[in-house]
Amino acid sequence: MTTIPGSGPKTWKTDLVSFAIQTVINGVALWVAAWLVPGITFGANRDAWAVVWTVVLVALIFGVINAFVRPIVKLLSLPFIILTLGLFVFIVNALMLELTSWIAGKFGLAFHVDEFFWDAVIGSLVITFVSMLLGFLHQDDRLKA
């Protein structure tokens, strides 16, 4: 009988490692979005460690929002998601990015999304693509182990 690696009993350690890996993936995806989309910024003229620290904190905020707020918003917008054959999920993702920008601003973090439609929607597409790609690479690494 063969077992799939990582399919053993879940503990708080595996959950914590999974959360840390997802936070790193979110951080990389947010950084790539800020690099590609001119309206998403992590502050200007700052030293590298300040930007890295901001990316990590924003990734944590983004992860918490995606874990707690996004499922509720998706449930409430389910009729629109069905009506648009799933395309409304991109709008929900853009809303989560805007909410992350607003909360980061309240914490004094230098993360900002300028405009909802172009910057947030395109940024959410970039974040979705990069997160999906890195998630697939992470899955492949786990299956090889």
C-alpha positions in Angstrom: 0.0 0.0 0.0 1.4 3.3 -1.0 0.8 6.6 0.7 1.0 10.1 -0.7 3.7 12.2 0.9 2.2 14.8 3.2 -1.0 12.9 3.7 -0.3 11.9 7.3 -2.1 13.2 10.3 -2.4 17.0 10.3 -0.9 18.8 13.3 -0.6 22.4 14.2 3.0 22.3 12.9 1.9 21.2 9.4 -0.8 23.9 9.4 1.7 26.5 10.5 4.2 25.4 7.8 1.4 25.5 5.2 0.4 29.0 6.3 4.0 30.2 6.2 4.5 28.7 2.7 1.2 30.3 1.5 2.3 33.7 3.0 5.6 33.5 1.1 3.7 32.6 -2.1 1.3 35.6 -1.5 4.3 37.9 -0.9 6.0 36.9 -4.1 2.7 37.2 -6.0 2.1 40.7 -4.5 5.6 41.8 -5.3 5.3 40.6 -8.9 2.0 42.4 -9.2 3.5 45.6 -7.9 6.4 45.2 -10.3 4.1 44.6 -13.3 1.1 46.9 -12.6 2.1 50.6 -12.3 -0.8 51.4 -10.0 0.3 49.0 -7.3 3.2 50.2 -5.1 5.2 49.3 -2.1 6.4 52.8 -1.4 9.0 54.9 -3.2 12.7 55.4 -2.5 12.9 53.0 0.4 15.7 50.7 1.4 15.4 47.0 0.4 14.8 45.6 3.9 11.9 48.1 4.5 10.3 46.9 1.2 10.8 43.2 2.2 9.3 43.8 5.6 6.3 45.6 4.0 5.8 42.8 1.5 5.8 40.2 4.4 3.3 42.2 6.5 1.1 42.9 3.5 1.2 39.2 2.6 0.1 38.3 6.1 -2.8 40.8 5.9 -3.7 39.5 2.4 -3.7 35.9 3.7 -5.9 36.7 6.7 -8.4 38.6 4.4 -8.4 35.7 1.9 -9.0 33.2 4.8 -11.8 35.0 6.6 -13.4 37.8 4.4 -13.2 36.3 0.9 -15.3 33.2 1.6 -18.1 35.4 3.0 -18.0 37.8 0.0 -17.9 34.9 -2.4 -21.0 33.4 -0.7 -22.9 36.7 -0.8 -21.9 37.2 -4.5 -22.7 33.7 -5.6 -25.6 34.7 -7.8 -23.3 37.1 -9.7 -20.6 34.4 -9.9 -23.1 32.0 -11.4 -24.6 34.6 -13.7 -21.2 35.5 -15.1 -20.0 31.9 -15.3 -17.3 32.5 -12.7 -15.9 35.8 -14.1 -17.2 37.8 -11.1 -14.6 36.0 -9.0 -12.0 38.3 -10.5 -14.0 41.3 -9.2 -14.1 39.6 -5.7 -10.3 39.2 -5.9 -9.9 42.8 -6.8 -12.1 43.8 -3.9 -9.8 41.8 -1.6 -6.8 43.5 -3.0 -8.4 46.9 -2.4 -9.3 45.9 1.1 -5.7 44.8 1.7 -4.5 48.2 0.5 -6.9 50.0 2.8 -6.0 47.9 5.9 -2.3 48.2 5.1 -2.8 52.0 5.0 -4.4 51.9 8.4 -1.3 50.1 9.7 1.0 52.7 8.1 2.4 50.2 5.6 3.5 51.6 2.2 1.2 49.5 0.1 -1.3 51.2 -2.2 -3.6 50.3 -5.1 -4.4 53.4 -7.1 -7.6 52.5 -9.1 -10.1 49.8 -8.6 -10.8 48.7 -12.2 -7.5 48.7 -14.0 -5.0 48.4 -11.2 -6.9 46.1 -8.8 -8.5 43.8 -11.4 -5.3 43.5 -13.4 -3.3 43.1 -10.2 -5.6 40.4 -8.9 -5.2 38.6 -12.3 -1.4 38.7 -11.9 -1.6 37.6 -8.2 -3.9 34.7 -9.1 -1.6 33.6 -11.9 1.6 33.8 -9.9 0.0 32.2 -6.8 -1.3 29.4 -9.0 2.0 28.8 -10.7 3.9 28.8 -7.4 1.3 26.6 -5.8 1.7 24.1 -8.6 5.5 24.2 -8.1 5.1 23.7 -4.4 2.7 20.7 -5.0 5.2 19.1 -7.3 8.0 19.5 -4.7 5.8 17.8 -2.1 4.9 14.9 -4.4 8.6 14.3 -5.2 9.6 14.1 -1.6 
